[in-house]
Amino acid sequence: MQTSFTDKQLLNKDNKTSETIIRKCVHCGMCNATCPTYQVNGEELEGPRGRIYLIKDMLENKKPATKEIAKHIDSCLSCYSCMTTCPSGVNYMHLIDHGRNYVEETYKRPFLDRVFRNILSFVLPRPKVFLLMALSSKLIKPFSFLFPKFIRNALNLMPDKIPGKKLKEQKVYEVKKGKKVSRVALLTGCVQRVISPEINEATIRLLNRHNVEVVVMPDINCCGSLNHHLGKQKLAHDSFKNNIESWHDEYLQNGLDAIISNTSGCGTTLKDYGHIFKNDKDLKKKAKKISELTKDITEYLDENLKLNINLNSEKKYRIAYHSACSMQHGQKVHDQPKDLISKTGNEVLDIPEGHLCCGSAGTYNILHQKMAKSLLKNKVNNIEKISPDFISTGNIGCMTQISAGTRIPIIHTVELLDWFTGGPKPYKLNNF
């Protein structure tokens, strides 16, 4: 795609990066064929190619974002399916991130929109604040009929039950039996640690059982993704910098073989720290190292450990594996989780049109409820076609979204692997 940035504009490093990305686009439109929002709306500006035109026009002409432009940029899920499809290697992820930041800088949103986005930005990355909000929502839900539909739908995404924690919170979870073979840091997440602590506990048990020491840095809450995708660059970068410094200090002082993410959306962002700070002379080397160390839990298990799987279970299950967009498109981790599940002796089922998003996408299912519900309906229909016993996935957002549309139980892949290597049966499967 031809561009017309001035030499002065290209002195801006973000513009230079985006210009390089835009020039790779050849207008072929293959991205639209796998874009969830384009599939639903069929509008050019609701697909990656159309959004690229909008971002190009804004940046080249220094145009402030309008309501219409903000609508189309905001409606992107950042599922990155277009990047898997694109034959020209257009890095849409970095371009849409720049577009979001530009929209946030140049467009004044309506008052209620600003308020709600600011609430999400403040609450979700802070586990203690989010826990208070989650507990409060249980009291409010019986009276939800008094609220507007938008608020009712948002309340329905809040969990009815907050599971109790079974592991004591501490910085280091040491190997209790056998010789330590590795030492890793675990990102426990902000929302996940509140509504599904069993995922982190299963991860720690599984790694400890296979002689891996686990470190949980007490000063790390959020990976920064939520604010990053809301276009709140400064808040996101504050989280990024804190995490980079904390993990890098631990890496230098005590050694880390990997940084483990068990939430694929977080892992995609962690792996991008190196790019985000590539022009920061103080942080670029540290950020690059953190990105290099980051592994999804299934990626790490597949590459580094031979799991001690119990194959003597009397019952075998039909398991639908939902490959989260951030996993298959963002991190290119797709076969490893399925291979690990297959090793448990259970049957892994591919979901039809599994490349399409479920509609979760961080805060998307809160801010864009109509589109999110449409995508959820499609996803659930495709899952129910194959009649699984339960669903497995690697992202808390997808778990929350899909469970809102079906009674088929859904668990994290690491819970399944923990169960089949000597851990407890996931409580969501108690009826099996």
N, C-alpha and C positions, 0 to 999 in steps of 0.2 A: 504494500500500500504506500503510495507516495505521500510524503509529508512536506510541510513548509514551515518548520520551526526556524526561527532566526538564530544566528550564532550566539546572540546574547541570551536567548531563551535556553539554549543547550548548555550554557554554563551552569544552569541549575541541574544538579546531578539526578534528581528525580525525573525531570523532563528528558534528560539524555537517556536514561534507562527506558522510559516509556516510549520514546521515539524509536529506539532500537527494536522494541517489541512490536510496535505498530507496523514498522517497515517489513516485518516478516509475514504479515497477513496478506494473503493473495485473493481475498474475497470469495473463496470457493463455497462457503456456506455449509461445509460438512459439520461445523460446530453446532449449527442450528438443529441438525438431525438428532443430536443427543442432549440438547439443552432442555431441561424439564419445563422451564417457564415458557419457552417457545412452543413446546409440544402442546401445552395447555392453551395458550393465547393465540399462537400463530402470527404474532406481530413481529416485524423486523426488529424493532427497538426492544423487544423482549427476548432477544437472542444475543449471543456473544458478539456477532458481527455488528449488529446495530449498536450495541453498547460501546464497542471499540470506536465507531464513528462519533458517537456522542463525546467520549473522552478526548479523542483527537481534536474535535472542534473546540471544546472548552479550553484545552491546554494551548493549542496553537493561537487562538484568538483572544486568550485571556478573558474568556467570557465567564461571568459568575454563573453558577448553576441555577437553573430555574426550577419551578415546581415540577414541571414535566420531566426534566432531566433527572432530578432527584428521584422521582418515582421509578424510572427505569433502572437507574444504578442501584437503588435500594432493593429492587425486586430480584436482583441476582442472588442466588443461593450460595455462591462460592462453593459449588459442588465440584468444580473443575473437571466435569465430564468432557467439556469441550477440549481440554488440554490432552486428554487421552485420545480423542478423535482427530485433532488437528494434524494434518500431514506436514505442516510447515514449521512446527515447533514453536508456535506463538505462546509465550508465557503469560497467559491471561491472568493468572493469579496475581502477579506483581502489578499488572496494569489496572485491574479492578481495585486493588488496594490503594493505588495512587488516586484513582478516580474518586473513591470514597472519601479520602482525606481532603481532596479538592472541593468536593460537594460540602463537606462539613465546614470548611473554611469560608466558603463563598455564598452559602445559601442559608437564610434564616428560616428555619422550619416554623410551622404553626405552633402556638404556645403549648397546647396539650401534647403534641408530638414531642416537643423539646422536653417537657416535663417527664413524660413516660420513658423516653430514651435515657434521660439522666438518672431516673430511678433504677432502671436496669443496669446502667453503667456503675452505679454506686453499690447496689445490693448484691448482684450475682458474684462479683469477684471476691467478696468478703464472706467467708464461711459462717462466721458468728452472726453477722447481720442477716444473711440468707436463712440461717436456721431459725432465727426469731421470726422472719417473714413467713417461713414454711409453717411454723407452729401457729402463728396468728391466722393463717389462711384456713386452718381447720376450724377455727371458731367462726370465721366469716362465711364459709361455704354454705351453711344452712340458710343464710340470708342472701345468697347470691342473686336470687330472683329480683332483688331490689336494685341491682346494678345494671349498667348498660351491657349489651351482648359482648362487646369487646372485653370487658373486665370479667364477665362470667366465663368466657372461653379461656382467658389467661388463668383464672383460678382453677379450672379443670385440669390444667397441666401440673398443678402442685400435687405432691404425693399425699395420699390419705394416711399413709403410715410412714413414720421415720424409724427405720430399723435401729436397734440398739447396737452399740459397738462392743465387740468381743475381745479385741486386742487393745492393750494399754498403749496410749500414744507415747512414743519415745523417739529419739533421734536414730538410734542404731538397733536393728533387729539382727542379733548375732546368730550364727549357725550353732545349733545345740548338739548335733551329732555329726561326727565325721570331720574331715578336713575342709576348710574353706577353700573354694575353687575360684571365687570371684567376689567382687564388691561393686554394688551398683547403687545409684540414687533413684528413688521413686518419686515421681510427681503425683501427689495424691489428689490434686485438683481442687477446685473451689466448690462447685455445685455437687460434684460426685461424692466428695467426702461427707456431705451432709445427707443426701437422699439415698445413697447406696454405699455405705461404708464397707459392705460385704465384698465389694469389688477389690478395694485396696487390701483388705484382710486376706482374701483368697490369693492375691498376687504375692503378698509377703510370705504366707504359708508355703505356697508352691515353690518360691525361690529358696526359702530357708530349707525346705525339705530336700532340695537338690544342691545344698551346700553353698548357696549364694547369700552373702551378707547384704542386708538392705539398709540404706540410709535414707531417712526422711528429714529434709532440711526444715527446721521449724519456722524459718523466716520466709518461706515460699508458700504463697497461697494460690494465686492465679497465674497461668502461663502468659496472660495478656491477650488471648484470642478474642475474648468478648468485646473489649474496647477497640481492639484492632479492626474488627469487622463492623463496628459502629462508626468507624472513621474518627475515633477519638485518639489521635496519634500520640499526644503528649502522655495521656494516662496509660496507654498501651506501652509506650517506650519506657515509662517509669517501672512498670512491671518487668519488662524485658531486661532492663539494666540490673535491677535487683536480683533477678534469677541468675543472670550470667555471672555476676560477681560472686554470689553465694556458692553456686556449683563449682565455679572455677577455683575458688579458694579451697573448697573441699577436695577437688581434684589434685591440687598442688600439695596440700598438707597431708592428706591421708590416702589419696589414690582412689580413682573411680574407673571401672572398666566400661561402664555404660550409664546412661541416664534413661530410665525406663518410663515410658508413657503407656498408660492403659486406657487412655481416652484419645481416640484417633484425631479428633479436631485439635487437641492440644499438641499432639506429636507433630502434626503438620506444621504448626507454627514454630515449635522448638527447632525443627529441622531447617526453618527459614531464617533463624536468628543471624546466621552468617551472611545472608544476602542483605537483610535489613540494616546491618551495621557495617557493610563492606566499605563504606566511605568514612567511617569513624576511626580516626587514628588511634584512639585510646582503647576502643572496645573490639575492633574487627578481629584480632587474633583470638581473643577470648570467646567471642560470639561464634567464630568458625569452629573452635574446639567443642563448644557445647553442642552445636548442630551435628558435628561428626560423632559425638558420643551418644546422641539420642537414638533410641530404638523403640519401636512398638514392642509391647511385651511378647506378642507372638513371633515377631521378627527375631527378637533376642533368643527366645526359646528354641526356635528352629535352627538358628545359626550356632548356638553355644552349648545346649544341653541335650542329653538323651533322657527323656522323661521315663520315670519308673511307673509305667501305666499298668493298672490292674485290669486284665482282660477277662477276668473270671466272673464278671457281672452277669447274672442270669438274664436280665432283660436288655435288649438293644433298642435304641431309639432312632426315629427318623427326625433328623435335625435340619431345619432350614437355616442356612448361613446367610445372614444379611451383611453384605460387604459395605460398610459405611463409605460415603463418598470421599471423605477425608482420608480413608484408608486406601481404597483402590485407586482413586484418581490423584489425591494429594500426595500420598507417600509411596504409591505403587506397591503396596503390600496387599496382595490378594490371595495368592495360592497358599502362603504359609499357614494362615489360620485354618483353612480347609484341610490341609495336610495333617495338621496337629489333631484336629477333631477326628479325622479318619483313623488315626492311630489308636484312638480309644475303642475302636471296634464298632462304632455307631455309623449309621448311614448319613452322609452329608448330601443335602438337597440344594441344588442351585435354584434361586428364585427367578422366575421369568422376568425379563427386563430389569435384571439386577443392577444395571449400570445407572438406573434413574433414582433420584433422591427421594427420600421418604417425607421430606418437608420440614425436618427438624432444623438443621443448619444454625446452631447456636441460638440466637434470639429470634430467628426468622419465624418460627411457629407462633410466637407471641405478637410480633409486629406485622406479619403478613398472613393473617389467619385464613383468609379465603383460599389463597394459593396453597398454603400448607395443608389445609384440609383436603383439597383436591388431590394433591400428591400423596397424602396419607391413604386416601381411599384407593387409589391405584395400587399403591404398595401392598396394602392389606389384601386386596382382591387377588393379587399375584401370589402372595404367600398362601392364602387359603386354597388356591387352586391345587397346590401340591400336598395339602393335608399333613403337615408335619406334627410331630408330638410337641415340639417346642422350637423356639427360635434362638439362635446364638448370634451375637454381634460384638463389636469391640468399641462401642461408643455410647456413653450414657445418654446423650441427646437423642440418638436413634431409639434407644430403649424406652425413653419416656414418651417419645412421639408414637411409636408403633403400638405400645401397650394401651394408648388412648383409643386405638381403633380396632382392637381384636382381643378376644379372651385367651388366645393361644399364649402360653407363658413365654417370656423372653428373658434370657439371662446373658451375662457377659461370658465371652469365650474363656476367659481365665477362670471363672467359677466352674465351668465344665471340666477344664483340665485339672484344677485343684481337686475336684470331686473324684476324678478317675485316677488320681495319683495318691489317694489316701486322705483327702480332705472331706469335710462334711458335704452332704447333699445340699444344693442350693434351696433355700426355704421356699422359693417360688415354685419348686417342683415337688412339694410335699404331698401332693395328691397323686403322684405317679407311683 
